């Protein structure tokens, strides 16, 4: 019997880690597992993760997967994808001094205002390619400096989760270009830490990390993953930011692509690869979305992206805080929603900065109507993102490919197709970050010749959903009203 060859892929999301064995010839998920970790909310505007808990969850998941690994599977390499925009203060031994502060934690609003005064939102966008907001790790470091001076003083470094995991594996303080850029203190055109932002924080570049490698780089070899013994020595590919990995596995080519990729998860993120830096970010006038242009996994290329932070997170909020049932079947709730454009409610999904609202409620309003309006608002945010992405280049896009957990629902994809009046496709394998990380590992370890060879092996079929003219008519006026309400609301709140 021929031995199968596979990659061992770890995808760190904002609430759980997925570990999957993926066939290198077919992109088939041979076996997989995942482990959750918690969000902690010490105050109403604060969200934290425990870096050690995140690491421990990955250890458990790797251990469980290896126990379930079928006979005859040879592991070619271990590879990674990571959520971005997080920061953990660590001591000289790489141990966490304070909880991990993710991008969607809104505690650093005052620091963002200070950055706007001292650096300016436009200058910040030119440096980092990102809209100035509380996503910025610079704002989180400034928050620590002002509110936890003992932590700031003791900190030998400020790690992304990628750096934390690499350090745990014995590779020291190493990071790839995409995750360095997602600290949002990186001069993405110059390829180095920004001196004005370093000066503002009052730290050296060493504290952000000076060992920066390409995303397909093999950083070393391991016999164990933490306390988990591996079957033999395995090369480790550092991997990259989950969005960049997802674009690659959604069929977005770094050289010549008319395809947009969409990752639907805690965030809904839309983007493509570009030869040029896109200088221009959303103005936040009628929606709280963020846009960015940052270093891609490929030298000299950029990832252009637009996103909104509370997509999947709002669905979890609804189950936990409205239905009071964490185990509610979100898929069934979505399947039961009408989504016909006749719901009188308008949901403003800006919960990450305490700007969320439900408008139009009456004494007869039902929970089902609130949930339906929530789903509609996320689709409206998607349209806003698509409009921005289309405006960033002259060449038109002919394809939009989806993946991630939220793309499982036909109904949600059909609604998005209706609203933009264009077909949208769902990838056969929706685990986009893991597949993209495997493509990089294959290229970096000489298993695939290049991106085209990797895509031929790993980018498989797409199921398309066509727009329905009748549903667009129902939603046209509602979307216009949504934009007006959103703009007026954000002006005063």
Buried (B, 14 or more C-beta within 10 A) or exposed (E): EEEBBBBBBBBBBBBBBBBBBBBBEBBBBBBBBBBEBEBEEEEEBBBBBBBBBBBBBBBBBBBBBBEEBEEEBEBBBBBBBBBBBBBBBBEEEBEBBBBBBBBBBBBBBBBBEBBBEEBEBEBBBBBBBBBBBBBBBBBBBBBBBEEBEEBBEBBBBBBBBBBBBBBBBEBEBBBBBBBBBBBBBBBBBEBBBBEBBBEBBEBEEEBBBBBBBBBBBBBBBBEBBBEBEBEEEBBBBBBBBBBBBBBBBBBBBBEEBEBBBBBBBBBBBBBBBBEEBBEBBBEBEBBBBBBBBBBBBBEEBBBBBBBBBBBBBBBBBBBEEEEEEEEBEBEEBBEEBEBEBEBEBBBBBBBBBEBBBBBBEEEEBEEEBBBBBBBBBBBBBBBBBBEBBEEBBEEEBEBBBBBBBBBBBEBBBBBBBBBBEBBBBBBEBBBBBBBBBBBBBBBBBEBBEEBEBBBEBBBBEBEEBEBBEEBBEBBEEBBEEBBEBBEEBBEEE
